[in-house]
Amino acid sequence: MGRSGPEVADVFRRYGDAYREQHGGSLSTAQRRVMTAIEICRTAALGGHVEQCDTCGHQRISYCSCRNRHCPKCQSLARAQWLDDRRAEVLDTQYFHVVFTLPAELAAIALQNKAVVYGILFRTVAETLRTIAADPKHLGAEIGFFAVLHTWGSNLLHHPHLHVVVPGGGLSPDGNQWISCRPNYFLPVQVLSQLFRRLFTEALKRAYVAGQLAFFSALAHLKERDAFQRYLAPVRRAKWVVYSKRPFAGPEQVLEYVGRYTHRVAISNNRILDIEDGKVRFQWKDYRRGGQQKPMTVNADEFIRRFLVHVLPSGFLRIRYYGLLGNRYRKDKLARCRELLGMSKLEPKADEGADKDYRDTYEELTGLSLCQCPACHLGRMVVFRSLQSITSVPLIIDTS
């Protein structure tokens, strides 16, 4: 199921060494590991196995994947497994998709302080939603939701924002009633925007006072407190972008839709159009021109730089759960919601064992077979011989 066109991995294999040599001093350990993982993904370096059709005898080599969460080729199974885990959490109610975006001035600070500022983004978005939803003037309920961090725009430039998927209602304060929001209307985005702005700027100021922020290059002057205050002043007055998309058509569309967001990487391989003469041409969507699809050509060095901007700090969770979906009370809270919504009780999942073949798991979750013979289309590809790996490079397997 390989792809014949150019890939992100091809850019790294051709130009990665030169990029390391020129910019090695500014690369983080996480960025170096991501580069290596993508370069050796599904190559002999990671080993694999030879498969043979049990009907026609056709053979093929299947190399192992790097399983890095930033790799465009390694998200299908992780996405399918995540969506399968979420099916039990979908409630029979309307769902909304809300997007919170950082202003460009604060995105610049985030780029130099990823773990701290992205963490503030998650916390303040969660507090904003839960506070406004709990207010009797708006909903008066405890809500539950998950948030997914994206740090890119279609042109691969830095554009941090959170995608939040939330049911249109929640539990009453006493837990005895399901309170639904109005049809096709969740919470007022202007109120959300104002509270989000205040909470975020206050949290950022606290992080600054605590010495948790670093500034260098064009932002080096912000080390001076007065300069930092002047930098934040216009941001505190500006209108922050909070966008509530049209509600989903129904609960059954929620998982199909959010699967596009949860395990997306900065750019997919199918957007790479050409790699030639030290340049990369890729497709992007120009939202200022009505979402027109356009080609963009950049130097390979610039393409790699843009891609690596979106590498997250090691161990940083880019999918997080809040309120009713918080890990501590999720099971009991969801059971109560299902009861109040008149939904059937969940049957516990059978333990299928950790040694199950990933190809069978993928087919069960997606309906697509990794085992069908590509030659005769009748037989099943079975492992014929193992191939040892020829590298000991540590890989990042976190798929959050």
N, C-alpha and C positions, 0 to 999 in steps of 0.2 A: 504494500500500500504506500510505496514511496512516491515522491513528487519529482517530476522531470525538470521543472523550472528552477530558476535561481532561488537561493534561500539565504536567510540571515547567516547561517553557518558558513556559507561560501564566502561571505564578506569577511568574516572573522578569520577563516583559513587563509585567505589571500593576503589580507592586510593587517591581521592582528599582531603579528610579530613587529612590524614597523611601528604600529601604534604604541605597543608596549615600550619599545625602545625610545620613542619620542616623548611619551607622556607617563612613563612608568612611575615617576615620583609623585604623581597626583592620583594614581589609581589606588582604590581601597582594596583590602583583601577580598571582600565580597565581589567586587568588580572583576578582579583577576580570576577568581574561581568561576564566575559566570562565563567569562570569555573562554576559558579552557573547557568547561562543561559543554558549551554549545559547539565548540570546534570538534570535540571527539564524540559527540552524541551519534549513536548508531553507526559507529565505525569499528574497525577491528581493535582499536585501542581499548574498548570496553568489553571485548569478547562477545559471545553470543552462542548461536547454535545453527546447525544445518537441519533444515526441515525437508521431509520427503512426503509426497502424496501417497496415501495408502491405496489409491486406485490406479493411477497412471505412472507413478514412480518419479514424477517431476520433482526436482530438488531446487532449493533456494537457500541463501544465507540470510539469517535474521540476526542483526547485531543489537546489542542491548542499548537502552535509552539512558540518558544521563539523569532523568527525573528531576531536573532543576526547574523550579517554578518560573524562571525567566525564559526558558527555552520554548520557542514556538512549536516544536515537535512533540513536546512531552505533557500536554495538558488534557488530551482527550480522555484518558482513563481517570485521571484525577477529577476532572469535571463530572464525568459520569458517576463516579462514586460519591462525590459531594452531593449531587442532585438526588441520588437515591436515598442518601441519609436525610435529606430535607423533606422528602415526600410525606413523611408522617407528621411534619410540622405545619403543613398547609391547612388552613382553616377555611371553612365554608362561608366566606365573606368576601367583600371587595378588597382589592389590594392596590397600593399606591407606590409609585417610584418617585422619590424626592432626591434632588441633586444639590449638594452644597459645594460651592467653589470658593477657593481662596483668591483674594485680589492679587494682582501681579507683584505688588510690593512685598507682600508676605510670602508669596511663592519663592521670591529670591532668597529670603531668610531661610525658608524651608529647605532649599537646595543645599545650603551649607550646614543645616542642622536637622537632617532627615528624621532621626528617631524621636527627637524632642518635639519638633513642630508637627509631624504627622500624628504623634501621640496626642498632642493638644487638639488637633483637628478631630480625631475620633471622640475624645472625651467631651468636647464642647458641643459637637453635633448631637451626641446622645443626650446630654443634659438639656439642650435646647428642645428637642422633640419631646422628651419625657415631661419637662416642665410645662410646656404649652398644652400638651395633651391632658395633663392632670388638672389643669385649670378648668373649673366648672363653666367658665364663660365660653370655652371652646369645645371640650369633649368631656372632661371630668372622669378620665379613666386611666388605668395603667396599661400602657401599650407594650408591644414587643416587636423587635425588628432586627435585621442584620444590615451591616454597612460594609461596602467594598471600596477599598482605596484604589483609585487610578491616578497616575501622576503625569499622564501624557495627553497631548492633543493629537489630532490626526496627522499633523506634520512632524510628530515626534518631539516637539518642543515641550518644555516643562510646564505642566498645567494641572496642579494637584486638585483633586475634587473627590468627594465621597458620593457613591451611589447607595441610597438607602431604600430597602424594600420593606414596606410596613403594612400590616392588615388595617383595614378601615374601621377600627374599633378597639375596644379593650375591656378589661375587667373593672367593675365598679370598685370604689375604695373598700367596701366590705367583702368583695369577692363573690357576691351573690347574683350578679347581673352582668350580662354582656351589653355594653353600650356601643351602639353603632354610630359612626359619623354620618353626616348627610350624604345622600347618593351623589357620587361623582365629585365629592368635596371632602378633603381631609382636614387640613389646618391652614390658616391664613399665612401665605408665604411672606407677606410684609412683616408680620409679627415674628415669624421664625427668623427672618433675615436680621432684624434689629437685635433680637436676643443673642443670636449666633455671633454677630459682630461684637457685642459687648463682652460676652463670655470669652471669646477667643482673644481679644486684645488684652483683657485683664489677665488671662492665663499666660499670655506671651510676656507681659510685663513682669509677672512673678518669676517666670523662668529667667528673664534677663537679670533681675535683682539677685536671684539665687546663683548667678554665674553659670547657668546651664547652656548659654548660647555662645557660639564662636563666630567671629566675623573676620573675613579676609578678602583680599583682592578689592573689588569695587565697593564692598560693604565694610571695609576695614574701619572707616570713620565712625561706624555705629558703636564702636567700643566706648565712645564718649557718651555719657548718659544724656546730655542735652541733645546731641545729634540723634540719638535713638528716639527721644521724645518728639523731636521735630519730624522725624521720618514717619512716626505713627500718627501724627496729628491729622493729616488729610485722609488717612485710611479709616480713622474713627468717624469721619463725617461722610464718607462715601457710601453709596448703596451697594451692599453685598449681594451677590447673585445666589438666590435660592430658587430652584425651579421645580415645580411639582408637575410631572408629566400626567397625561391622561390616564385614568385608572385602567388596570388590566380588564380584559373582556370577561374574565372569571377566574376562579381559583385554579382551574386546569391550565390556564395560560401562564401562570406565574413562573413555574419552574422552567418551562420552555424558554421564556423570555430572559430570566435572570442568568441562565446558563451562558448567555453571551457575555456576561460581565464578570462572573466570579473568577474565572481562571484565564482571562484574557491577558496577553502580554503586550508590550509596547507596540509591536508591529507583527502581523502574521506573515508567514511565508508567501501566501497568495497575493500579497500586495507588492512584493518585490518584482519589478518588471525586467530589470536588466542590470548587469554588473560588467562594466567595460572601461578600460583605460583609466582606472583609478577612480571611477565615479559609480554611484549607485542611483538608479532611477526607480522610484516607487510611487504607488498610487496613494493619493490622499483626498480627503473630502474638505472642500472649501465652504465652511458654514457661513461665511460672510457673503457668499454668492449662491445662497439657497441650497447648500449641500452638494454642489457640483463635484463630480469626480474628476480629478486632474492629476497629471503626472508631475513629479518633482524630482529634480536631479541635484544631488549634492556630492561633494568629494567623499571618498570612502572614509577618510579620517573624520569628517564631520558626521557621517552616518553613525560610525562607531561611538563617537562622543555623545550624540543624542540618545542612542540606545542605552549606553551605560549610565546616563543620568537617571534612568528609571530603575536601576538596581537598588533594591531595598537593603537596609542593614540586615545582617545575618540574624535570623530568629524573629524578625519583626512580623507580626501577624497582620495581614492585609484584609482579612475577613473577620469581623467581630460581631458579637451578639449581645443584645441588651434587653432589659425589661423582662417581659414574659419569656423571652428566648435566652436569657442569661443562663449560663451552664448550671449554676447552683440550683435553681428552682424550675428549670425548663420542663422536666417531666411532669411534675405536679401541676404547674400552671397551665400547661397545654391540655392536660387531662380535664381540668376544670373548664377551660374554654370550650373544648369539644362537647362537654356535657351541656353547657349552657346554650350552645348552638345547635343542639339536637343531633350531633354527629355520633357515629358508632364508636365504641371503644376500640383501641388499637390492639391488635394481636402482636405479642412479642415476636421479634425476628428470630428465625432459627439460626443457630451458630453453624456457619458453613465451614469453619476451619480456616486457618491462616495459610494452609498449603495449597489452596485452590489455584488452578492455573489462571493467570491474569487474562488469557485470551478468552476463556469461558466466561469470566466475570464481565469482560468488556462486551461480549455478545449478549449476555443477559441484560445488561444495562442499556445498551444502545440499539440492539437488534442488528448490528453489523458484525459480520464474521471476519476474524483475522486468520481463520483456519481453512477457509475454502480454497481449494487449489486454483491458482490463477490460470493454469493451463487447460485442464479438462472441466473445471467448474462443478465437478461431481464429487471428487474425493476430498479428504481432510488431510491437511498438512500436519504431520506429527514429527516430534523431535527425533532426529536421526543420529546426530553427533554434536557434542558440545565443543565450543571454541573458547580457549582461555583468553582472558584479558591480558593486555601487555602494558598496562599503566596502573599506577597506584595513586592517581590524583584524587584528593578528597573532594567529594561532590556535595552540593547542597540539595537535600531531598525534601525540604520543607515546601509543601504545596498550598499553604494557607493563602 
